Amino acid sequence: MKQRALFRLSVLIAFFSVLTFQGCAPVYVPNAYHVHQLDDSGDFSGGIYTGTNGLDVQAAYALNNSVFVLGAGSFGNSDYSSEDSYQSHRYVEGGVGYFKPFNKFGRFELLGGLGFGSSEASSKYFFFEPNEVTAKGNYSRVFIQANNGMERKHFDIGMALRLAHVSFGEFETTSSVYEGSNSSVFFEPMLYVNVGWEKVKFVTQVGISDPLIDDLSFGYEPLFFSIGLKGNFRSK
């Protein structure tokens, strides 16, 4: 009896979790993480990625043997159901970072930056009757990120931890449920694997995005997955 009751409770929790997720139009979509693996002054890194975040482009350039500048853009326009649910966003960011190769294959990066974007989303869900939630807004994001990994000639692996403060200055929604804060810090850890050649590799990133407060007025994508191509061009 206890096992049956626990099973029914688990089903109910999963059911209402799905309703909550589908009833929340996700206007914050995390972009691809910066993992550039620079070695020396004059090195350049660039990449293009696609996944749950739409399309991402990135670039970084080493100003000297420890400091680099970075820039990125993220663009999405997704119809993720046959019932006219969609998510659309435009986002650009820039920043600076510190890099330090260690041992023979180790790579460490510490970086941060500022970005601005706009987003619009619509989700349909069913709770006794069909319902639709739409949301849109403009937002800014301040982020800091640390990377630690290993780089080999044909294979890279590592992890990153990003903290991102997302704040919607202009936000509108038809939902009567989400009436909380328009800003939050998001905890965003990620694992990456790169496979390919010395200068060009196929990239895979898998991560999560979890707000540090519960009462958010805006929806967000909790899971992140991206694949793409990244090139590293050494000055020496």
Backbone as CSV, one residue per row, in Angstrom:
resi,resn,N_x,N_y,N_z,CA_x,CA_y,CA_z,C_x,C_y,C_z
1,MET,0.818,-1.205,0.000,0.000,0.000,0.000,0.860,1.268,0.000
2,LYS,1.935,1.235,0.790,2.793,2.406,0.837,3.457,2.656,-0.508
3,GLN,3.887,1.575,-1.177,4.510,1.741,-2.485,3.522,2.301,-3.498
4,ARG,2.264,1.839,-3.442,1.255,2.341,-4.371,0.962,3.814,-4.105
5,ALA,0.896,4.190,-2.830,0.642,5.588,-2.490,1.797,6.479,-2.944
6,LEU,3.035,6.021,-2.763,4.191,6.787,-3.214,4.199,6.921,-4.728
7,PHE,3.799,5.847,-5.415,3.741,5.899,-6.873,2.718,6.925,-7.336
8,ARG,1.526,6.920,-6.713,0.500,7.887,-7.096,0.945,9.312,-6.804
9,LEU,1.619,9.512,-5.673,2.114,10.844,-5.343,3.155,11.298,-6.347
10,SER,4.034,10.393,-6.787,5.052,10.739,-7.779,4.419,11.123,-9.100
11,VAL,3.376,10.392,-9.488,2.680,10.702,-10.734,2.045,12.084,-10.662
12,LEU,1.406,12.401,-9.515,0.776,13.711,-9.360,1.804,14.834,-9.403
13,ILE,2.948,14.640,-8.729,3.996,15.655,-8.736,4.512,15.877,-10.142
14,ALA,4.763,14.772,-10.879,5.246,14.893,-12.255,4.215,15.581,-13.137
15,PHE,2.915,15.250,-12.929,1.849,15.841,-13.726,1.788,17.351,-13.538
16,PHE,1.793,17.799,-12.287,1.707,19.231,-12.030,2.994,19.944,-12.401
17,SER,4.131,19.236,-12.346,5.380,19.852,-12.797,5.340,20.123,-14.287
18,VAL,4.804,19.170,-15.051,4.673,19.367,-16.485,3.748,20.528,-16.796
19,LEU,2.621,20.597,-16.051,1.694,21.712,-16.264,2.362,23.044,-15.971
20,THR,3.115,23.083,-14.881,3.784,24.324,-14.519,4.791,24.735,-15.568
21,PHE,5.581,23.762,-16.062,6.601,24.079,-17.054,5.964,24.526,-18.363
22,GLN,4.911,23.825,-18.802,4.279,24.159,-20.058,3.493,25.454,-19.955
23,GLY,3.024,25.781,-18.736,2.247,26.989,-18.560,3.091,28.227,-18.430
24,CYS,4.398,28.053,-18.468,5.299,29.187,-18.286,6.054,29.422,-19.579
25,ALA,5.799,30.532,-20.251,6.465,30.834,-21.516,7.907,31.246,-21.242
26,PRO,8.898,30.493,-21.726,10.300,30.755,-21.377,10.901,31.909,-22.180
27,VAL,11.101,33.045,-21.531,11.693,34.198,-22.210,13.197,34.317,-21.951
28,TYR,13.712,33.637,-20.912,15.167,33.593,-20.709,15.692,32.244,-21.183
29,VAL,16.537,32.279,-22.209,17.140,31.077,-22.785,18.661,31.220,-22.679
30,PRO,19.340,30.404,-21.869,20.796,30.527,-21.723,21.513,30.336,-23.059
31,ASN,22.558,31.119,-23.269,23.331,30.984,-24.501,24.496,30.023,-24.289
32,ALA,25.224,29.719,-25.358,26.364,28.811,-25.275,27.445,29.388,-24.364
33,TYR,28.141,28.524,-23.662,29.190,28.929,-22.736,30.475,29.254,-23.505
34,HIS,31.221,30.219,-22.993,32.524,30.555,-23.563,33.577,29.569,-23.049
35,VAL,34.137,28.780,-23.955,35.270,27.897,-23.631,36.261,28.065,-24.777
36,HIS,37.252,28.924,-24.614,38.097,29.315,-25.743,39.474,28.648,-25.752
37,GLN,40.015,28.287,-24.589,41.266,27.534,-24.508,42.413,28.211,-25.268
38,LEU,42.636,29.473,-24.934,43.728,30.226,-25.538,45.049,29.889,-24.841
39,ASP,46.152,30.033,-25.589,47.477,29.689,-25.063,48.401,30.879,-24.892
40,ASP,48.338,31.848,-25.828,49.339,32.912,-25.827,48.789,34.169,-26.499
41,SER,49.533,35.236,-26.403,49.149,36.509,-27.000,48.930,36.360,-28.507
42,GLY,47.835,36.956,-29.001,47.513,36.882,-30.417,46.683,35.698,-30.829
43,ASP,46.413,34.759,-29.925,45.560,33.612,-30.249,44.124,34.078,-30.497
44,PHE,43.447,33.385,-31.417,42.043,33.692,-31.736,41.219,32.418,-31.650
45,SER,40.010,32.553,-31.090,39.071,31.432,-31.005,37.705,31.894,-31.491
46,GLY,37.046,31.073,-32.304,35.706,31.391,-32.795,34.884,30.138,-32.970
47,GLY,33.574,30.271,-32.802,32.725,29.100,-32.928,31.305,29.449,-33.299
48,ILE,30.579,28.445,-33.794,29.160,28.569,-34.109,28.467,27.326,-33.575
49,TYR,27.318,27.518,-32.897,26.652,26.437,-32.187,25.136,26.500,-32.415
50,THR,24.491,25.352,-32.246,23.043,25.295,-32.312,22.542,24.286,-31.295
51,GLY,21.329,24.520,-30.790,20.770,23.614,-29.796,19.506,24.183,-29.201
52,THR,19.305,23.939,-27.895,18.101,24.425,-27.230,18.025,25.948,-27.220
53,ASN,19.167,26.611,-27.407,19.241,28.065,-27.375,19.125,28.705,-28.744
54,GLY,18.913,27.910,-29.784,18.854,28.461,-31.131,20.223,28.455,-31.778
55,LEU,20.655,29.608,-32.293,21.949,29.735,-32.959,22.844,30.678,-32.161
56,ASP,24.090,30.244,-31.908,25.061,31.065,-31.191,26.328,31.233,-32.007
57,VAL,26.897,32.424,-31.969,28.215,32.684,-32.547,29.078,33.321,-31.457
58,GLN,30.379,32.950,-31.433,31.285,33.443,-30.406,32.653,33.747,-30.998
59,ALA,33.386,34.620,-30.340,34.762,34.911,-30.734,35.519,35.437,-29.532
60,ALA,36.841,35.181,-29.509,37.705,35.676,-28.445,39.099,35.908,-29.002
61,TYR,39.800,36.908,-28.455,41.149,37.244,-28.919,42.027,37.557,-27.711
62,ALA,43.204,36.947,-27.666,44.134,37.150,-26.559,44.932,38.429,-26.761
63,LEU,44.781,39.383,-25.849,45.510,40.653,-25.929,46.969,40.486,-25.516
64,ASN,47.223,39.585,-24.595,48.588,39.256,-24.174,48.599,37.793,-23.722
65,ASN,49.535,37.404,-22.903,49.636,35.997,-22.529,48.751,35.615,-21.349
66,SER,47.807,36.488,-20.967,46.901,36.126,-19.877,45.510,36.760,-19.969
67,VAL,45.310,37.792,-20.794,44.032,38.507,-20.864,43.465,38.419,-22.273
68,PHE,42.153,38.175,-22.366,41.483,38.143,-23.665,40.165,38.895,-23.607
69,VAL,39.704,39.318,-24.776,38.387,39.936,-24.912,37.483,38.962,-25.661
70,LEU,36.175,39.070,-25.436,35.232,38.128,-26.023,33.963,38.832,-26.466
71,GLY,33.263,38.211,-27.390,31.972,38.686,-27.848,31.124,37.522,-28.315
72,ALA,29.802,37.672,-28.239,28.914,36.580,-28.637,27.536,37.115,-28.975
73,GLY,26.811,36.353,-29.779,25.426,36.648,-30.098,24.608,35.372,-30.094
74,SER,23.354,35.461,-29.671,22.454,34.309,-29.641,21.135,34.707,-30.276
75,PHE,20.645,33.848,-31.177,19.439,34.170,-31.943,18.567,32.916,-32.037
76,GLY,17.287,33.054,-31.724,16.384,31.912,-31.767,15.021,32.276,-32.290
77,ASN,14.397,31.332,-32.968,13.029,31.496,-33.455,12.455,30.102,-33.631
78,SER,11.889,29.549,-32.539,11.536,28.128,-32.508,10.036,27.920,-32.341
79,ASP,9.467,27.079,-33.172,8.112,26.569,-32.983,8.243,25.178,-32.381
80,TYR,7.986,25.043,-31.068,8.227,23.756,-30.427,6.953,22.959,-30.161
81,SER,5.880,23.263,-30.871,4.697,22.404,-30.842,3.858,22.711,-32.071
82,SER,2.888,21.863,-32.324,2.002,22.059,-33.470,0.850,22.995,-33.140
83,GLU,0.834,23.537,-31.928,-0.279,24.395,-31.497,0.148,25.855,-31.401
84,ASP,1.115,26.239,-32.235,1.559,27.627,-32.330,2.315,28.127,-31.107
85,SER,2.844,27.239,-30.276,3.752,27.661,-29.222,5.092,28.009,-29.851
86,TYR,5.756,29.025,-29.331,7.007,29.459,-29.949,7.879,30.159,-28.921
87,GLN,9.158,30.338,-29.289,10.107,31.111,-28.496,11.025,31.837,-29.450
88,SER,11.170,33.139,-29.264,12.018,33.946,-30.127,12.866,34.870,-29.253
89,HIS,14.172,34.963,-29.567,15.025,35.851,-28.781,16.179,36.377,-29.613
90,ARG,16.708,37.524,-29.192,17.906,38.150,-29.754,18.751,38.620,-28.578
91,TYR,20.039,38.264,-28.582,20.883,38.579,-27.439,22.328,38.773,-27.892
92,VAL,23.013,39.802,-27.373,24.423,40.038,-27.662,25.144,40.329,-26.343
93,GLU,26.437,39.967,-26.272,27.202,40.212,-25.065,28.677,40.429,-25.393
94,GLY,29.381,41.052,-24.471,30.813,41.258,-24.581,31.443,41.166,-23.209
95,GLY,32.758,40.928,-23.177,33.404,40.822,-21.882,34.900,40.652,-21.998
96,VAL,35.525,40.382,-20.863,36.962,40.156,-20.780,37.207,38.902,-19.953
97,GLY,38.399,38.330,-20.114,38.710,37.123,-19.374,40.190,36.961,-19.112
98,TYR,40.493,36.036,-18.220,41.864,35.681,-17.853,42.063,34.202,-18.171
99,PHE,43.173,33.850,-18.800,43.437,32.437,-19.095,44.820,32.039,-18.598
100,LYS,44.932,30.774,-18.199,46.181,30.277,-17.647,46.332,28.788,-17.970
101,PRO,47.135,28.431,-18.977,47.453,27.015,-19.179,48.264,26.503,-17.982
102,PHE,48.020,25.250,-17.562,48.784,24.690,-16.462,49.121,23.230,-16.765
103,ASN,50.213,22.783,-16.164,50.779,21.473,-16.487,51.017,21.412,-17.994
104,LYS,50.783,20.274,-18.606,51.005,20.167,-20.049,49.717,20.328,-20.837
105,PHE,48.591,19.847,-20.272,47.337,19.856,-21.020,46.220,20.645,-20.322
106,GLY,46.459,21.117,-19.106,45.409,21.790,-18.351,45.094,23.180,-18.872
107,ARG,43.822,23.569,-18.765,43.375,24.888,-19.198,42.434,25.478,-18.145
108,PHE,42.723,26.712,-17.725,41.849,27.414,-16.781,41.493,28.770,-17.371
109,GLU,40.206,29.144,-17.233,39.740,30.444,-17.697,38.786,31.046,-16.669
110,LEU,38.910,32.337,-16.447,37.984,33.089,-15.609,37.543,34.306,-16.408
111,LEU,36.248,34.461,-16.603,35.756,35.513,-17.491,34.437,36.081,-16.999
112,GLY,34.107,37.231,-17.527,32.851,37.867,-17.173,32.452,38.874,-18.227
113,GLY,31.194,39.317,-18.153,30.743,40.260,-19.155,29.333,40.750,-18.925
114,LEU,28.859,41.494,-19.898,27.543,42.121,-19.854,26.853,41.908,-21.185
115,GLY,25.543,41.592,-21.136,24.781,41.383,-22.359,23.391,41.983,-22.277
116,PHE,22.785,42.169,-23.468,21.436,42.721,-23.567,20.646,41.912,-24.585
117,GLY,19.351,41.733,-24.304,18.545,40.946,-25.222,17.068,41.278,-25.141
118,SER,16.318,40.718,-26.074,14.858,40.795,-26.079,14.322,39.414,-26.409
119,SER,13.161,39.097,-25.859,12.628,37.744,-26.014,11.109,37.769,-26.002
120,GLU,10.524,36.808,-26.696,9.067,36.650,-26.730,8.738,35.168,-26.815
121,ALA,7.738,34.721,-26.070,7.404,33.299,-26.048,5.915,33.110,-25.812
122,SER,5.416,31.968,-26.262,4.021,31.587,-26.054,3.961,30.093,-25.812
123,SER,3.201,29.678,-24.801,3.044,28.260,-24.474,1.572,27.945,-24.280
124,LYS,1.152,26.802,-24.802,-0.216,26.332,-24.607,-0.191,25.099,-23.716
125,TYR,-1.152,25.031,-22.795,-1.255,23.881,-21.916,-2.729,23.611,-21.629
126,PHE,-3.007,22.444,-21.022,-4.380,22.025,-20.770,-4.555,21.740,-19.285
127,PHE,-5.456,22.447,-18.665,-5.833,22.211,-17.275,-7.335,22.435,-17.175
128,PHE,-8.115,21.347,-17.363,-9.568,21.353,-17.486,-10.020,21.965,-18.819
129,GLU,-9.309,22.967,-19.297,-9.624,23.584,-20.577,-8.333,24.153,-21.166
130,PRO,-8.282,24.347,-22.481,-7.059,24.890,-23.086,-6.742,26.286,-22.561
131,ASN,-5.456,26.520,-22.312,-4.985,27.823,-21.866,-3.732,28.197,-22.641
132,GLU,-3.490,29.479,-22.755,-2.313,29.965,-23.458,-1.679,31.096,-22.649
133,VAL,-0.366,31.020,-22.504,0.398,32.047,-21.813,1.391,32.652,-22.789
134,THR,1.403,33.951,-22.902,2.398,34.644,-23.725,3.184,35.603,-22.832
135,ALA,4.425,35.833,-23.203,5.277,36.737,-22.437,6.305,37.353,-23.375
136,LYS,6.714,38.574,-23.055,7.774,39.224,-23.823,8.445,40.274,-22.956
137,GLY,9.689,40.604,-23.311,10.389,41.617,-22.537,11.802,41.846,-23.014
138,ASN,12.404,42.908,-22.507,13.811,43.233,-22.738,14.575,42.994,-21.445
139,TYR,15.798,42.494,-21.552,16.538,42.149,-20.345,18.022,42.432,-20.508
140,SER,18.688,42.530,-19.365,20.143,42.626,-19.315,20.669,41.446,-18.501
141,ARG,21.932,41.106,-18.752,22.527,39.986,-18.027,23.992,40.291,-17.714
142,VAL,24.361,40.161,-16.457,25.749,40.246,-16.014,26.183,38.847,-15.602
143,PHE,27.323,38.399,-16.100,27.720,37.023,-15.819,29.194,36.928,-15.463
144,ILE,29.513,35.884,-14.693,30.886,35.514,-14.394,30.982,33.999,-14.536
145,GLN,32.099,33.536,-15.078,32.214,32.108,-15.411,33.642,31.635,-15.185
146,ALA,33.772,30.414,-14.690,35.076,29.779,-14.509,35.082,28.445,-15.250
147,ASN,36.166,28.178,-16.006,36.324,26.935,-16.753,37.573,26.201,-16.274
148,ASN,37.471,24.895,-16.225,38.621,24.068,-15.879,38.550,22.801,-16.723
149,GLY,39.583,22.535,-17.511,39.519,21.378,-18.392,40.878,20.925,-18.874
150,MET,40.832,19.967,-19.790,42.033,19.389,-20.375,41.927,19.476,-21.884
151,GLU,43.000,19.915,-22.528,43.030,20.030,-23.983,44.127,19.130,-24.552
152,ARG,43.722,18.248,-25.461,44.670,17.436,-26.208,44.546,17.764,-27.691
153,LYS,45.364,17.154,-28.499,45.372,17.476,-29.919,44.036,17.164,-30.582
154,HIS,43.412,16.025,-30.220,42.161,15.616,-30.873,40.982,15.511,-29.914
155,PHE,41.179,15.867,-28.630,40.117,15.620,-27.653,40.240,16.604,-26.490
156,ASP,39.139,17.275,-26.142,39.076,18.161,-24.979,37.915,17.731,-24.090
157,ILE,38.086,17.923,-22.786,37.001,17.646,-21.847,37.133,18.574,-20.660
158,GLY,36.015,18.984,-20.088,36.090,19.866,-18.939,34.718,20.278,-18.440
159,MET,34.725,21.237,-17.522,33.483,21.721,-16.946,33.567,23.231,-16.766
160,ALA,32.405,23.857,-16.660,32.316,25.297,-16.452,31.223,25.579,-15.435
161,LEU,31.393,26.666,-14.705,30.378,27.129,-13.770,30.126,28.603,-14.044
162,ARG,28.876,28.918,-14.369,28.506,30.296,-14.684,27.436,30.780,-13.721
163,LEU,27.608,31.984,-13.210,26.584,32.688,-12.445,26.139,33.875,-13.281
164,ALA,24.842,33.954,-13.549,24.316,34.999,-14.424,23.165,35.722,-13.734
165,HIS,23.281,37.028,-13.603,22.198,37.838,-13.052,21.362,38.378,-14.212
166,VAL,20.143,37.896,-14.312,19.228,38.265,-15.396,18.163,39.203,-14.848
167,SER,17.989,40.337,-15.495,17.024,41.331,-15.028,16.198,41.842,-16.204
168,PHE,14.883,41.713,-16.103,13.971,42.216,-17.120,13.530,43.631,-16.736
169,GLY,13.945,44.617,-17.536,13.519,45.990,-17.300,12.127,46.252,-17.824
170,GLU,11.774,45.578,-18.915,10.433,45.652,-19.496,9.925,44.233,-19.654
171,PHE,8.788,43.927,-19.045,8.271,42.564,-19.096,6.752,42.575,-19.047
172,GLU,6.141,41.796,-19.934,4.691,41.655,-19.975,4.340,40.184,-20.101
173,THR,3.291,39.742,-19.397,2.836,38.368,-19.499,1.334,38.300,-19.262
174,THR,0.692,37.319,-19.884,-0.735,37.095,-19.672,-0.989,36.148,-18.508
175,SER,0.072,35.607,-17.920,-0.087,34.654,-16.823,-0.471,35.368,-15.537
176,SER,-1.388,34.777,-14.798,-1.767,35.304,-13.490,-1.087,34.534,-12.366
177,VAL,-0.231,33.571,-12.738,0.438,32.722,-11.745,1.800,33.287,-11.379
178,TYR,2.544,33.701,-12.390,3.914,34.141,-12.165,3.940,35.648,-11.932
179,GLU,3.875,36.032,-10.669,3.825,37.441,-10.299,4.939,37.754,-9.303
180,GLY,6.111,37.216,-9.525,7.222,37.414,-8.610,8.214,38.430,-9.111
181,SER,9.482,38.165,-8.847,10.552,39.096,-9.173,10.858,39.094,-10.667
182,ASN,11.295,40.248,-11.175,11.710,40.365,-12.572,13.211,40.134,-12.748
183,SER,13.917,39.697,-11.686,15.347,39.448,-11.789,15.759,38.328,-10.849
184,SER,16.851,37.662,-11.224,17.387,36.592,-10.379,18.789,36.245,-10.830
185,VAL,19.580,35.686,-9.916,20.849,35.072,-10.255,20.579,33.624,-10.630
186,PHE,21.137,33.180,-11.760,20.979,31.801,-12.215,22.289,31.038,-12.015
187,PHE,22.166,29.849,-11.436,23.285,28.930,-11.249,23.331,28.009,-12.468
188,GLU,24.441,28.065,-13.246,24.482,27.387,-14.537,25.778,26.583,-14.715
189,PRO,25.840,25.358,-14.166,26.995,24.481,-14.413,26.869,23.775,-15.760
190,MET,28.010,23.372,-16.331,28.015,22.758,-17.664,29.202,21.810,-17.812
191,LEU,29.009,20.740,-18.594,30.075,19.830,-19.004,30.254,19.924,-20.512
192,TYR,31.498,19.846,-20.986,31.745,19.919,-22.422,32.723,18.844,-22.866
193,VAL,32.554,18.421,-24.121,33.453,17.476,-24.778,33.677,17.973,-26.198
194,ASN,34.948,18.106,-26.600,35.305,18.525,-27.952,36.119,17.418,-28.612
195,VAL,35.773,17.089,-29.851,36.477,16.038,-30.587,36.761,16.540,-31.997
196,GLY,37.980,16.296,-32.500,38.283,16.710,-33.866,39.762,16.777,-34.142
197,TRP,40.175,17.918,-34.706,41.561,18.118,-35.092,42.204,19.161,-34.183
198,GLU,43.449,19.474,-34.449,44.158,20.404,-33.582,43.556,21.801,-33.629
199,LYS,43.145,22.264,-34.804,42.629,23.622,-34.950,41.110,23.710,-34.958
200,VAL,40.418,22.667,-35.381,38.957,22.691,-35.470,38.392,21.448,-34.790
201,LYS,37.409,21.658,-33.907,36.802,20.540,-33.191,35.282,20.662,-33.162
202,PHE,34.621,19.498,-33.116,33.190,19.434,-32.867,32.968,19.596,-31.360
203,VAL,31.991,20.419,-30.998,31.762,20.782,-29.600,30.407,20.261,-29.133
204,THR,30.367,19.728,-27.913,29.114,19.353,-27.255,29.102,19.956,-25.860
205,GLN,28.038,20.686,-25.528,27.864,21.275,-24.203,26.524,20.842,-23.625
206,VAL,26.533,20.421,-22.348,25.308,20.019,-21.648,25.297,20.698,-20.288
207,GLY,24.229,21.424,-19.974,24.185,22.127,-18.699,22.764,22.351,-18.205
208,ILE,22.661,22.995,-17.052,21.359,23.337,-16.473,21.367,24.825,-16.109
209,SER,20.181,25.385,-15.947,20.022,26.774,-15.522,18.985,26.808,-14.407
210,ASP,19.426,27.173,-13.206,18.568,27.099,-12.024,18.575,28.441,-11.298
211,PRO,17.425,29.125,-11.184,17.392,30.400,-10.474,17.554,30.204,-8.972
212,LEU,18.175,31.181,-8.317,18.400,31.083,-6.883,17.231,31.613,-6.064
213,ILE,16.192,32.114,-6.732,14.948,32.469,-6.052,13.803,31.738,-6.739
214,ASP,12.708,31.527,-6.010,11.598,30.720,-6.522,10.506,31.545,-7.202
215,ASP,10.272,32.759,-6.724,9.128,33.528,-7.210,9.522,34.440,-8.357
216,LEU,9.708,33.841,-9.532,10.051,34.605,-10.728,8.798,34.959,-11.519
217,SER,8.794,36.133,-12.093,7.668,36.536,-12.936,7.827,36.015,-14.357
218,PHE,9.049,35.603,-14.748,9.294,35.179,-16.123,9.713,33.712,-16.167
219,GLY,9.420,33.081,-17.300,9.811,31.687,-17.494,11.209,31.580,-18.075
220,TYR,11.801,30.411,-17.963,13.170,30.183,-18.408,13.327,28.731,-18.846
221,GLU,14.363,28.480,-19.649,14.693,27.122,-20.068,15.614,26.496,-19.021
222,PRO,15.208,25.417,-18.354,16.029,24.850,-17.270,17.162,23.952,-17.748
223,LEU,17.070,23.441,-18.965,18.076,22.527,-19.493,18.754,23.148,-20.708
224,PHE,20.031,22.850,-20.876,20.801,23.408,-21.982,21.560,22.306,-22.701
225,PHE,21.464,22.296,-24.039,22.228,21.359,-24.857,22.598,22.049,-26.157
226,SER,23.867,21.948,-26.541,24.325,22.619,-27.751,25.448,21.820,-28.403
227,ILE,25.462,21.834,-29.731,26.547,21.238,-30.499,27.026,22.261,-31.520
228,GLY,28.269,22.109,-31.979,28.767,23.065,-32.954,30.201,22.812,-33.343
229,LEU,30.799,23.823,-33.948,32.196,23.779,-34.390,32.949,24.949,-33.774
230,LYS,34.163,24.664,-33.293,35.006,25.697,-32.702,36.399,25.612,-33.297
231,GLY,36.951,26.774,-33.651,38.294,26.821,-34.193,39.239,27.592,-33.296
232,ASN,40.446,27.088,-33.105,41.489,27.773,-32.358,42.693,28.000,-33.264
233,PHE,43.069,29.246,-33.420,44.162,29.605,-34.309,45.269,30.260,-33.498
234,ARG,46.387,29.562,-33.386,47.495,29.995,-32.537,48.378,31.005,-33.255
235,SER,48.903,31.944,-32.489,49.825,32.925,-33.050,51.228,32.379,-33.199
236,LYS,51.513,31.260,-32.485,52.843,30.661,-32.543,52.756,29.174,-32.850
